[in-house]
Amino acid sequence: MNGEGKRELFTEKVVAGSRTYFFDVKEAKDGTKYLVISETRQSGTSHEHARLMIFEEHLESFAEGLQKALRFLGIKRKAYQVDVVRQTYPKAYERWTPDEDEQLKIKFRAGVSVSELATYFQRQPSAIRSRLRKLGLLTAHDKAV
């Protein structure tokens, strides 16, 4: 807690070229939480600072507006988080090795189902189907189960 009675709950620093951004979540004496977005940029021999505060009751509207602006700019948010997916499928999004490709071919030709292959290879069923297509064992029209 600092002298103004504000408590910092979270901070994230983002360095982007000559600018540095800080995303700080703070809590006021009365328990109100708010987001402070700060920018520091080099301007000649000095630094310029700018700060924007968004209070808890306005965060949802702010986030919606930001998402609309990002979509307009063509920046899409991932519909998934790799670390979350890897809790179920530990090898999700990893490169396939030649040995794994060979094992996949053998098991698929032996009649092992996609769901069983997903468990065995620790990858998502969609990744199994995609790899089978790449290896020429499935076409885009095949319905592997």
C-alpha positions in Angstrom: 0.0 0.0 0.0 1.3 3.5 -0.8 0.8 6.8 0.9 -2.4 7.5 -1.0 -4.2 4.5 0.4 -4.1 2.6 -3.0 -3.0 -1.0 -3.1 -1.5 -2.5 -6.3 -3.1 -6.0 -7.0 -1.6 -6.8 -10.3 0.9 -5.3 -12.8 1.9 -6.3 -16.3 4.7 -4.5 -18.2 4.7 -4.5 -22.1 7.8 -3.1 -23.9 6.9 -2.1 -27.5 9.8 -0.3 -29.3 10.4 3.1 -27.7 7.2 2.8 -25.6 6.6 0.9 -22.4 3.0 0.2 -21.3 1.9 -0.8 -17.8 -1.4 -2.4 -17.0 -2.0 -2.1 -13.2 -5.0 -3.2 -11.2 -5.3 -1.2 -8.1 -7.7 -1.0 -5.1 -8.7 2.2 -3.4 -9.2 2.6 0.3 -12.9 1.9 -0.1 -12.3 -1.4 -1.9 -13.1 -0.1 -5.4 -10.9 -1.7 -8.0 -9.7 0.0 -11.1 -7.4 -0.4 -14.0 -4.6 2.0 -14.8 -3.0 1.9 -18.2 0.2 3.9 -18.4 2.5 4.7 -21.3 6.0 5.9 -21.0 7.8 6.9 -24.2 11.1 8.5 -25.0 10.9 12.0 -26.4 14.3 13.3 -27.3 16.3 13.2 -24.1 13.3 13.1 -21.8 10.4 10.7 -21.2 6.7 11.5 -21.6 4.1 9.8 -19.5 0.4 9.3 -20.1 -2.1 7.5 -17.9 -5.7 6.3 -18.3 -7.9 5.1 -15.4 -10.9 2.8 -15.9 -13.0 2.1 -12.9 -14.5 -1.2 -12.1 -18.1 -0.3 -13.1 -16.9 0.7 -16.6 -14.5 -2.1 -17.3 -17.0 -4.3 -19.2 -18.0 -1.5 -21.5 -14.3 -0.5 -22.0 -13.4 -4.1 -22.8 -16.2 -4.4 -25.4 -15.1 -1.2 -27.1 -11.5 -2.3 -27.1 -12.5 -5.7 -28.6 -14.5 -4.0 -31.4 -11.5 -1.7 -32.2 -9.2 -4.8 -32.3 -11.5 -6.7 -34.6 -11.7 -3.7 -36.9 -7.9 -3.7 -37.0 -8.0 -7.4 -37.9 -6.5 -8.5 -34.6 -8.3 -11.6 -33.4 -8.2 -13.1 -29.9 -7.5 -16.7 -29.6 -10.5 -18.8 -28.7 -8.3 -21.0 -26.6 -5.3 -20.8 -24.4 -2.5 -23.3 -25.1 -1.8 -23.9 -21.4 -5.5 -24.7 -20.7 -5.7 -27.1 -23.7 -2.5 -28.8 -22.5 -4.1 -29.7 -19.2 -6.1 -32.3 -21.1 -3.7 -32.8 -24.1 -0.1 -32.3 -22.9 1.4 -32.4 -26.4 -1.2 -30.1 -28.0 0.3 -27.7 -30.6 3.8 -29.4 -30.5 5.5 -30.4 -33.7 5.0 -34.0 -34.8 8.1 -36.1 -34.9 8.8 -38.6 -37.8 8.5 -41.4 -35.2 5.1 -40.2 -34.1 3.9 -40.0 -37.7 5.0 -43.6 -38.2 3.2 -44.7 -35.1 0.1 -42.8 -36.1 0.0 -44.5 -39.5 0.4 -48.0 -38.0 -2.2 -47.5 -35.3 -4.7 -45.9 -37.7 -4.3 -48.7 -40.3 -4.8 -51.2 -37.4 -8.2 -49.6 -36.8 -7.5 -47.5 -33.6 -10.2 -44.8 -33.3 -9.4 -41.1 -33.4 -10.4 -40.7 -29.8 -8.1 -43.5 -28.7 -5.3 -42.0 -30.9 -5.9 -38.6 -29.2 -5.4 -40.2 -25.8 -2.3 -42.1 -26.9 -0.6 -39.2 -28.6 -1.8 -36.7 -25.9 -3.2 -34.4 -28.7 -6.7 -33.1 -29.5 -8.9 -35.3 -31.8 -8.9 -32.4 -34.4 -5.1 -32.6 -34.4 -5.2 -36.3 -35.1 -7.7 -35.9 -38.0 -5.6 -33.0 -39.4 -2.4 -35.1 -39.2 -4.1 -38.1 -40.8 -5.2 -35.8 -43.7 -1.6 -34.5 -44.0 -0.3 -38.0 -44.1 -2.8 -38.9 -46.9 -4.8 -41.3 -44.7 -7.9 -39.3 -44.6 -9.5 -36.9 -47.1 -11.4 -33.8 -46.2 -14.6 -35.7 -46.7 -13.8 -38.7 -44.5 -15.5 -38.9 -41.2 -13.0 -40.5 -38.9 -14.3 -41.4 -35.5 
